[in-house]
Amino acid sequence: MANLADIATGSMDSDTLANLMKLSGSPTSLPLSQASDLANQPTADDQTAQSLAGIASQITPGGNISAILKGVVQGVGLTKKQQAQQKRDAANRYLQQLNQHQIDLTQHQQEMQQILQAGEYAKANQDHLVNGLQIADQFGDTSEVDRFIRANPVMQKVIASQLPDGATYTGVNLQTGPDGVKSLVPVGQLPDGTAVSGSKPMNIDSILSTFAPDVLAARAAARGEALKQGLEIQKKQAEIATEHAQAGKYAAEAKSAASDVSSSHPGQGKAPAGYRWAADGQTLETIPGGPATKPSGTEAGQLAIVTQGQKAVGDIRKIMFNADGSLNKSTLVEASGVNVPFVGKTPAFSEKARELRTAFYNMANAKLRLESGAAVPESEVQRTADAYLAGIMDTPASAEFKLAAPDQYFKDFLHASGREATLNPPPAAGNTSDSTPTTPQSQLLLAPDSIDAELRRRGVLK
């Protein structure tokens, strides 16, 4: 794009150049149409060419010298005329470039004005924006953000400017990067129906840092606390692993000692730690409450997680289903984050909705920790919890079907651990009391008091 310095090198006469210089943006700038008229006015070269043409016309051919002189004068006049036209052409080219520059500048100013207006709209409707961003972040639902964008034509135009030319804005999609960072990407449609998306994803954290820095700070604090808890869990797991290795050593010693006892003369051997000889003198039996009946540190930690998961499943059933077996739709809708009111920047869930969300989170967290053997990122736990959460279109049967998978997982895990009889001993012989139901579910549930007492003794629980 040409500038005034380029024009100054064009060898234009001072009057034309002075007029063009007025286009620099001052209040007295000439309109480009007037500048064009000035650039096309006759110059000194035109006047010289016209004078030479008049002189040439007055030379009367009377010999070779006269003819030569007339030709020279005519040639110089033509040259001056051509030079004048070349200067006018150059001036017009510069004016065209200046005109395009003026058009680009005006367009840029309009775009900046729209961006400023969109920013003012976002600040004025901060609660609506933050609500939409949090719903998108937690549940993957971008409909609230889309409504926020469509509510203001300028905001919609700014967002749509990221789409290819000719595309119509249709909404926003949630995108999660390899590093777990979530962004919003505008999407649209070309006239031929081709779906297109924006080239610049909008980072949710970046949006919050601009319009709701306090909300972003709270999110960062929560993530930091989750990381801290994860590190503490890893430390505890390392301690449990050490204890487990020691327990393995003791078990190996016990097995070795048992193998050394003569089967025909058991009294000659010493019973391993945690065992005693039965009355028949031939078999070993565990000492109730002894080391052989107590879970190792690792097992105790796993059983505590199973207890948490089974308790969460029970809590979910109590809240999610009504007494008649139907779904509590109002609580489910609220727990999913739809139309949740805000107190400041915090969603104001009702007590039941909050308890249901917590139960689903605890259930998902327990299942993932048992599967992975380690702490799981908060975002992954929340995604898993959301997957099990029943939606407004679910029936009681489909909601129970979703819940059956993690419920059965906890039962299978407990059964495989071999600790059912230890933690839930059968009733004494002759006890025919049926005060405690013996359904499959109740048989598989742990006795919380027994587990908690053992875990506190081991320092796993405070």
C-alpha positions in Angstrom: 0.0 0.0 0.0 1.4 3.4 -1.0 2.0 6.1 1.5 2.8 9.8 1.3 6.5 9.2 1.2 6.0 7.2 -2.0 4.0 10.1 -3.5 6.7 12.5 -2.6 9.2 10.6 -4.8 6.9 10.9 -7.9 8.4 14.3 -9.2 5.0 15.9 -9.1 4.7 19.7 -9.2 4.5 21.3 -5.7 0.8 22.4 -6.0 -0.5 18.9 -6.8 1.7 17.3 -4.2 0.6 19.8 -1.5 -3.1 19.0 -2.3 -2.5 15.2 -2.1 -0.7 15.7 1.2 -3.9 16.9 2.7 -5.2 13.3 2.5 -3.2 12.4 5.6 -6.3 12.5 7.9 -6.6 16.1 9.2 -10.0 17.7 9.5 -9.2 19.7 6.3 -8.4 16.6 4.2 -9.7 16.8 0.7 -12.2 14.2 -0.5 -10.5 11.7 -2.8 -12.8 12.9 -5.7 -11.5 16.5 -5.4 -7.9 15.2 -5.1 -8.4 13.3 -8.4 -9.7 16.4 -10.1 -6.6 18.3 -8.9 -4.3 15.5 -10.1 -5.8 15.6 -13.6 -5.5 19.4 -14.0 -3.0 20.7 -16.6 0.5 21.1 -15.3 3.5 23.2 -16.3 4.6 20.5 -18.7 1.2 20.8 -20.5 1.6 24.5 -20.8 5.1 24.1 -22.2 4.0 21.5 -24.7 1.1 23.8 -25.8 3.5 26.8 -26.3 6.0 24.7 -28.3 3.1 23.4 -30.4 2.2 27.1 -31.2 5.8 28.0 -32.1 6.0 25.0 -34.4 2.8 25.9 -36.2 4.3 29.4 -36.9 7.4 28.1 -38.5 7.0 28.2 -42.3 8.9 25.4 -44.1 11.3 27.2 -46.4 14.2 24.9 -46.4 15.9 22.2 -44.6 16.8 24.2 -41.5 13.2 25.4 -41.1 12.0 21.8 -41.4 14.5 20.6 -38.9 13.7 23.3 -36.4 10.0 22.7 -36.7 10.5 19.0 -36.1 12.7 19.6 -33.1 10.1 22.0 -31.5 7.3 19.5 -32.2 9.3 16.7 -30.7 10.1 18.6 -27.5 6.5 19.6 -27.2 5.3 16.0 -27.6 7.8 14.9 -25.0 6.6 17.5 -22.5 3.0 16.4 -23.1 3.9 12.7 -22.6 5.7 13.6 -19.4 2.7 15.5 -18.1 0.4 12.5 -18.8 2.8 10.1 -17.1 2.7 12.3 -14.0 -1.1 12.4 -14.0 -1.2 8.6 -14.4 1.2 8.2 -11.5 -0.9 10.5 -9.3 -4.0 8.6 -10.2 -2.4 5.3 -9.2 -1.4 6.7 -5.9 -4.9 8.1 -5.4 -6.4 4.6 -6.0 -4.0 3.1 -3.5 -5.0 5.8 -1.0 -8.6 5.2 -1.6 -8.2 1.4 -0.9 -6.3 2.3 2.2 -9.1 4.5 3.3 -11.6 1.7 2.7 -9.5 -0.8 4.7 -9.1 1.7 7.5 -12.8 2.4 7.7 -13.5 -1.4 7.7 -11.0 -2.0 10.5 -12.4 0.8 12.6 -15.9 -0.7 12.2 -14.6 -4.1 13.2 -12.9 -2.7 16.3 -16.0 -0.8 17.2 -18.0 -4.0 17.0 -15.5 -5.8 19.2 -15.7 -3.1 21.8 -19.5 -3.2 21.7 -19.4 -7.0 22.1 -17.1 -6.7 25.0 -19.4 -4.2 26.7 -22.3 -6.6 26.2 -20.3 -9.5 27.7 -19.4 -7.4 30.8 -23.0 -6.1 31.2 -24.3 -9.7 31.0 -21.5 -11.4 32.9 -23.6 -13.8 34.9 -25.3 -15.2 31.8 -21.9 -15.7 30.1 -20.3 -17.3 33.2 -23.4 -19.6 33.6 -23.1 -20.8 30.0 -19.4 -21.3 30.2 -19.6 -23.4 33.4 -22.4 -25.6 31.9 -20.3 -26.1 28.8 -17.3 -26.9 30.9 -19.0 -29.3 33.3 -21.6 -31.0 31.1 -20.5 -30.4 27.5 -23.7 -28.5 26.7 -23.0 -25.3 24.7 -26.7 -24.3 24.2 -26.6 -21.6 26.9 -23.5 -20.0 25.4 -25.2 -20.1 22.0 -28.2 -18.3 23.4 -25.9 -15.7 25.0 -24.3 -15.1 21.6 -27.6 -14.9 19.6 -29.1 -12.5 22.1 -26.9 -9.7 20.8 -26.5 -9.2 17.0 -23.1 -7.5 17.3 -21.8 -10.3 19.5 -23.1 -12.9 16.9 -21.4 -10.9 14.1 -18.1 -10.8 15.9 -18.1 -14.5 16.6 -19.3 -15.3 13.0 -16.3 -13.3 11.6 -14.1 -16.2 12.5 -16.0 -18.4 9.9 -15.1 -18.5 6.2 -16.6 -15.8 4.0 -20.2 -16.5 3.1 -20.8 -18.9 6.0 -23.8 -18.5 8.3 -23.3 -18.9 12.1 -25.2 -21.9 13.5 -23.7 -22.4 17.0 -20.6 -23.3 19.0 -19.0 -26.6 19.8 -16.9 -27.6 22.8 -13.4 -28.8 22.0 -11.0 -30.4 24.5 -7.3 -30.4 23.6 -4.7 -33.1 24.4 -3.7 -31.1 27.5 -7.3 -31.2 28.7 -7.9 -27.5 28.0 -11.4 -26.8 26.9 -12.3 -24.2 24.2 -15.3 -23.1 22.3 -15.3 -23.2 18.4 -17.9 -21.3 16.4 -19.5 -23.4 13.6 -21.5 -22.4 10.6 -22.8 -23.5 7.2 -21.9 -22.3 3.6 -24.7 -21.6 1.1 -24.1 -25.1 -0.4 -24.8 -26.8 3.0 -21.1 -27.5 3.8 -20.5 -27.4 7.5 -17.5 -25.2 8.5 -15.9 -24.2 11.8 -13.8 -21.2 13.0 -10.1 -21.2 12.8 -9.5 -19.7 16.3 -10.8 -21.8 19.3 -11.8 -19.6 22.2 -10.2 -20.9 25.4 -12.8 -21.0 28.2 -10.2 -19.9 30.8 -9.1 -17.0 28.7 -12.7 -15.8 28.4 -13.1 -16.0 32.1 -9.9 -14.2 32.8 -11.2 -11.3 30.8 -14.8 -11.1 32.0 -14.9 -13.0 35.3 -11.4 -13.3 36.8 -12.7 -14.2 40.2 -14.5 -17.2 38.8 -11.3 -18.2 37.0 -9.4 -17.9 40.3 -11.9 -20.1 42.1 -11.5 -22.7 39.3 -7.7 -22.6 39.6 -7.9 -23.0 43.4 -10.2 -26.1 43.0 -7.7 -27.6 40.5 -4.8 -26.9 42.8 -6.7 -28.6 45.7 -7.4 -31.6 43.5 -3.8 -31.8 42.6 -2.7 -31.6 46.2 -5.2 -34.3 47.2 -3.8 -36.5 44.3 -0.3 -36.1 45.6 -1.4 -37.0 49.2 -3.1 -40.1 47.9 0.0 -41.1 45.9 2.0 -40.7 49.1 -0.5 -42.8 51.1 -0.4 -45.4 48.3 3.4 -45.6 48.5 3.1 -46.2 52.3 0.5 -48.9 51.7 2.6 -50.6 49.1 5.5 -50.8 51.6 3.1 -52.3 54.2 1.8 -54.7 51.6 5.3 -55.9 50.8 6.0 -56.4 54.5 2.7 -58.3 54.8 3.7 -60.5 51.9 7.0 -61.3 53.6 5.1 -62.3 56.7 2.7 -64.5 54.7 5.6 -66.2 53.0 7.2 -66.9 56.4 3.9 -68.3 57.7 3.5 -70.5 54.7 7.1 -71.8 55.1 6.5 -72.5 58.8 3.3 -74.3 58.1 5.0 -76.5 55.5 7.6 -77.5 58.1 5.1 -78.9 60.4 4.7 -82.7 60.2 1.2 -83.7 59.1 1.3 -86.8 61.3 2.7 -84.9 64.3 1.4 -81.3 64.1 2.1 -80.7 67.8 5.8 -80.7 67.1 5.5 -77.5 65.0 4.6 -74.0 66.0 1.5 -72.5 64.4 2.2 -69.5 62.1 1.3 -66.0 63.4 -2.4 -65.5 63.2 -3.2 -69.3 63.2 -3.8 -72.0 65.9 -4.3 -75.7 65.9 -7.8 -76.9 65.7 -9.2 -79.3 68.3 -8.5 -82.3 66.1 -4.8 -81.4 66.2 -4.6 -81.8 62.5 -5.7 -78.5 60.9 -4.8 -74.9 61.3 -7.6 -72.3 61.9 -7.4 -68.5 61.9 -7.4 -66.7 65.1 -10.4 -64.3 65.1 -9.1 -60.7 65.0 -5.6 -62.0 64.4 -3.2 -60.9 61.6 -4.5 -63.6 59.2 -8.1 -62.2 59.2 -7.0 -58.6 58.9 -6.7 -57.0 55.4 -3.4 -55.6 54.3 -2.9 -51.9 54.0 -3.6 -52.0 50.2 -6.7 -54.2 50.7 -8.0 -51.9 53.5 -7.7 -48.9 51.2 -9.5 -50.7 48.4 -12.3 -51.9 50.7 -12.7 -48.3 51.9 -13.1 -47.2 48.3 -15.6 -50.0 47.6 -17.6 -48.9 50.7 -17.6 -45.3 49.3 -18.8 -46.5 45.9 -21.6 -48.7 47.3 -22.8 -46.0 49.7 -22.9 -43.6 46.7 -25.0 -46.1 44.7 -27.4 -46.4 47.6 -27.7 -42.6 48.0 -28.3 -42.2 44.2 -31.2 -44.7 44.3 -32.8 -42.9 47.3 -32.7 -39.5 45.6 -33.1 -40.4 41.9 -36.2 -42.6 42.4 -39.5 -41.6 44.0 -41.3 -44.0 46.4 -43.4 -45.3 43.6 -40.4 -46.2 41.5 -40.7 -43.3 39.1 -37.8 -40.9 38.4 -37.5 -37.6 40.4 -37.4 -35.6 37.2 -37.2 -32.2 38.8 -34.1 -33.1 40.8 -32.5 -34.8 37.7 -33.1 -31.7 35.5 -31.5 -29.4 38.1 -28.6 -31.8 38.8 -27.8 -31.7 35.1 -27.2 -27.9 35.3 -30.2 -26.8 33.3 -31.7 -23.4 34.3 -29.7 -23.3 37.6 -29.8 -19.9 39.3 -26.6 -18.4 40.4 -25.6 -16.7 43.6 -22.8 -14.4 42.5 -20.6 -16.8 40.4 -21.7 -20.0 42.1 -24.6 -22.2 40.9 -27.3 -22.4 43.6 -28.3 -26.1 43.4 -31.0 -27.2 45.8 -30.0 -29.6 48.6 -31.3 -32.7 46.8 -29.6 -31.8 43.5 -26.4 -31.1 45.2 -26.5 -34.4 47.1 -27.3 -36.3 43.9 -24.4 -34.7 42.0 -22.1 -35.5 44.9 -23.2 -39.1 45.0 -22.6 -39.6 41.3 -19.2 -38.0 41.6 -18.3 -40.2 44.5 -19.5 -43.3 42.7 -17.5 -42.5 39.6 -14.4 -41.5 41.6 -14.5 -44.9 43.5 -14.9 -46.9 40.3 -12.1 -45.1 38.5 -9.7 -45.3 41.4 -10.3 -49.1 41.7 -9.8 -49.5 38.0 -6.6 -47.4 37.8 -5.1 -47.9 41.2 -4.4 -44.2 41.5 -6.0 -40.8 41.8 -7.9 -39.7 38.7 -8.1 -36.1 37.4 -11.2 -34.2 38.5 -12.3 -33.6 34.9 -12.2 -37.3 34.1 -14.2 -38.1 37.2 -16.8 -35.5 36.3 -17.1 -36.8 32.7 -17.7 -40.3 34.0 -20.2 -39.1 36.5 -22.1 -37.2 33.8 -22.2 -40.3 31.7 -24.0 -42.3 34.4 -26.3 -39.4 35.3 -29.8 -40.0 34.0 -31.3 -37.5 31.6 -34.7 -36.0 31.3 -35.5 -38.4 28.5 -34.6 -41.5 30.6 -37.1 -43.9 31.9 -36.8 -45.6 35.3 -35.6 -48.8 33.5 -32.9 -47.0 31.5 -31.8 -45.0 34.6 -31.4 -48.2 36.6 -29.6 -49.8 33.6 -27.0 -47.0 33.7 -26.5 -47.5 37.5 -26.4 -51.3 37.3 -22.9 -51.3 35.7 -20.9 -49.5 38.5 -23.1 -51.2 41.2 -22.2 -54.7 39.8 -18.6 -53.6 39.5 -18.4 -52.9 43.2 -20.0 -56.3 44.1 -17.7 -58.2 41.8 -14.7 -56.4 43.2 -15.7 -57.2 46.8 -16.4 -60.9 45.9 -13.0 -61.2 44.2 -11.3 -59.8 47.2 -12.4 -62.8 49.3 -13.2 -60.5 52.3 -17.0 -61.0 52.3 -17.0 -63.6 55.1 -14.4 -61.7 57.1 -16.1 -58.4 57.1 -19.7 -59.8 57.1 -19.5 -63.0 59.1 -22.5 -65.4 58.8 -24.9 -65.7 61.8 -24.1 -68.2 64.5 -25.4 -71.7 64.0 -29.0 -72.0 65.1 -29.8 -68.4 64.7 -32.9 -68.3 62.5 -33.6 -64.7 63.0 -34.6 -63.0 59.7 -34.4 -59.5 61.1 -31.6 -58.8 58.5 -32.6 -59.3 54.9 -30.5 -61.8 53.0 -31.0 -60.4 49.5 -28.0 -60.7 47.1 -27.4 -56.9 47.5 -27.4 -57.0 51.3 -25.0 -60.0 51.3 -22.5 -58.1 49.3 -22.6 -54.8 51.2 -19.8 -54.2 53.7 -20.2 -53.6 57.4 -19.1 -50.0 57.7 -18.3 -50.1 61.4 -16.0 -53.1 61.0 -14.1 -51.5 58.1 -13.9 -48.1 59.7 -12.5 -49.5 62.9 -9.8 -51.4 61.1 -8.9 -48.6 58.8 -8.6 -46.2 61.7 -6.3 -48.6 63.5 -4.1 -48.7 60.4 -4.1 -44.9 60.0 -5.9 -45.0 56.6 -8.9 -43.2 58.0 -8.6 -40.3 60.5 
